[in-house]
Amino acid sequence: MTKFDTIKQEIIHANPYWVYRKNEYLMPNNKVGDYFFVETPGSVFIIPRLKDGNFVLVKQFRYLNSKPSIEFPGGGIKSAYSIEDNAKCELKEEAGLITGKIKKIGEFNPLNGVTNEICHVFFAEELSFEDNKPDAGEEFSILKFNEMEIDSLIKSGELWDGMTLAAWSLYKLCIKGV
């Protein structure tokens, strides 16, 4: 496929979490097009499995959907740290977990028509609990589920977060081998 050439880049809005951009690009038919998108430094999601086989998820209120969401711990990448260190920080911040063993199992783009974000997914074991330290404005309930319970939450629609669904698929393929 033909790659589009960028002609011009413009920042429409920037905040501490992402940048909204407008790019002009040259299409294969030599016409100029506008593309509006969200640019982020990326994100991390962590699937933490306890010694007893249960998984730790967090429940938080999602403003845009006006309802609570059950999710694996995760968040935006902070550039001062490596991707793996970002994952460890998010795991502690949201779930209060310290990991002795962490492995990257894959990555994906959560919404490739809207953002260039890449979400890096990690599997964590050898876990110990400490107090979680959420960012200002964040509030989490820490939940534990076994694999069948997670699958049931997905099937019932109670677990609806797209990034958690994608991360769970990577776990099933890369760790469990389904």
C-alpha positions in Angstrom: 0.0 0.0 0.0 1.1 3.5 -0.7 2.2 5.5 2.3 0.7 9.0 2.6 3.2 11.9 2.8 2.7 14.5 5.5 2.8 18.1 4.2 2.0 20.1 7.3 1.5 19.5 11.0 -0.5 21.7 13.4 -1.3 21.4 17.1 -4.9 22.3 17.7 -4.8 21.7 21.5 -2.4 20.3 24.0 -2.8 19.2 27.6 -0.7 17.1 30.0 -2.1 13.8 28.6 -2.3 14.2 24.9 -2.1 16.5 21.9 -4.9 17.0 19.3 -3.3 17.5 15.9 -4.3 18.4 12.4 -2.1 17.1 9.7 -2.3 17.8 6.0 -1.2 14.9 3.8 -0.8 14.0 0.2 -3.0 11.1 -0.9 -2.0 8.7 -3.7 -4.3 10.6 -6.1 -2.2 13.7 -5.4 -5.1 15.4 -3.5 -4.4 17.0 -0.2 -6.4 15.7 2.8 -6.8 16.8 6.4 -6.4 14.3 9.3 -7.4 15.1 12.8 -6.1 12.8 15.5 -5.0 12.4 19.1 -1.3 11.9 19.7 -0.1 10.4 23.0 3.2 9.1 24.4 1.5 5.7 24.7 0.1 3.6 27.5 0.7 0.5 29.6 -1.7 -2.2 30.8 -0.7 -4.8 33.3 -2.4 -8.2 33.9 -1.4 -9.1 37.5 -1.9 -12.8 38.5 -1.6 -13.7 42.2 -0.1 -16.9 43.5 -3.6 -18.4 44.0 -4.4 -17.9 40.3 -6.7 -14.9 40.8 -6.2 -11.7 38.8 -6.3 -8.2 40.3 -8.4 -5.6 38.5 -9.5 -2.1 39.5 -12.9 -0.5 39.4 -13.1 3.2 38.7 -15.8 5.7 37.6 -15.4 6.7 33.9 -16.7 10.2 33.4 -17.3 10.0 29.6 -19.4 6.9 30.0 -21.0 8.0 33.3 -20.6 4.6 34.9 -18.0 2.4 36.7 -15.6 0.4 34.8 -13.7 -2.8 35.7 -10.2 -2.7 34.2 -6.7 -4.1 34.5 -4.3 -1.5 36.0 -2.9 0.8 33.4 -2.2 4.4 32.4 -0.4 6.8 30.2 3.4 6.6 29.7 5.4 9.2 31.5 8.6 9.9 29.4 11.0 10.0 32.4 10.7 6.2 32.8 11.2 3.1 30.6 8.0 1.4 29.3 8.5 -1.4 31.8 9.1 1.0 34.7 5.9 2.8 33.7 4.1 -0.5 34.0 5.5 -1.1 37.4 4.5 2.4 38.6 0.9 2.1 37.3 0.6 -1.3 39.0 1.6 0.2 42.3 -0.3 3.4 41.8 -3.7 1.8 40.9 -3.6 -1.6 42.6 -1.0 -1.2 45.3 1.0 -4.1 43.8 4.8 -4.6 43.7 5.9 -7.2 41.1 8.9 -9.5 41.3 8.4 -10.7 37.7 7.0 -8.8 34.8 7.0 -9.7 31.1 5.8 -7.7 28.0 3.3 -9.9 26.1 2.3 -7.6 23.3 1.1 -4.2 22.2 -1.9 -2.7 20.2 -3.4 0.5 19.1 -6.7 1.1 21.0 -8.4 3.2 18.2 -6.3 3.4 15.1 -8.5 5.9 13.3 -8.4 8.4 16.1 -5.1 8.0 17.8 -1.5 7.0 17.2 -1.3 5.6 20.7 0.4 2.2 21.3 -0.6 0.3 24.5 2.1 -2.0 25.8 0.7 -5.0 27.7 2.5 -6.7 30.5 1.9 -9.9 32.5 3.0 -9.6 36.2 3.5 -12.3 38.8 5.3 -12.7 42.2 3.2 -9.9 43.6 3.0 -8.3 47.0 0.5 -5.7 48.2 1.3 -2.3 49.5 -0.9 0.8 49.8 -2.0 2.1 46.4 -1.2 5.7 45.7 -3.7 7.0 43.0 -3.1 10.3 41.2 -5.1 13.2 42.4 -8.7 12.8 41.2 -8.5 9.0 40.9 -10.3 6.5 43.1 -10.0 2.8 42.7 -11.6 -0.3 44.2 -9.3 -3.3 44.1 -11.0 -6.5 42.9 -9.9 -10.1 42.5 -11.4 -12.5 40.0 -10.4 -15.9 38.6 -10.2 -16.5 34.9 -13.8 -17.9 34.6 -15.2 -15.0 36.5 -13.4 -12.5 34.1 -14.8 -14.4 31.1 -18.3 -14.2 32.7 -17.9 -10.5 33.3 -17.0 -10.0 29.7 -19.9 -12.1 28.4 -22.4 -10.3 30.6 -21.1 -6.9 29.5 -20.2 -5.9 33.0 -16.5 -5.7 31.9 -16.7 -3.5 28.9 -13.4 -1.5 28.7 -11.8 -2.1 25.3 -8.2 -1.9 26.4 -8.9 -4.5 29.1 -10.6 -6.7 26.5 -7.6 -6.4 24.2 -5.1 -7.1 27.0 -7.1 -10.2 28.1 -7.0 -11.5 24.5 -3.2 -11.1 24.5 -3.0 -12.9 27.9 -5.1 -15.8 26.5 -2.9 -16.2 23.4 0.6 -15.4 24.8 0.5 -16.8 28.4 -2.3 -19.3 28.5 -1.9 -20.5 25.0 -5.6 -20.8 24.1 
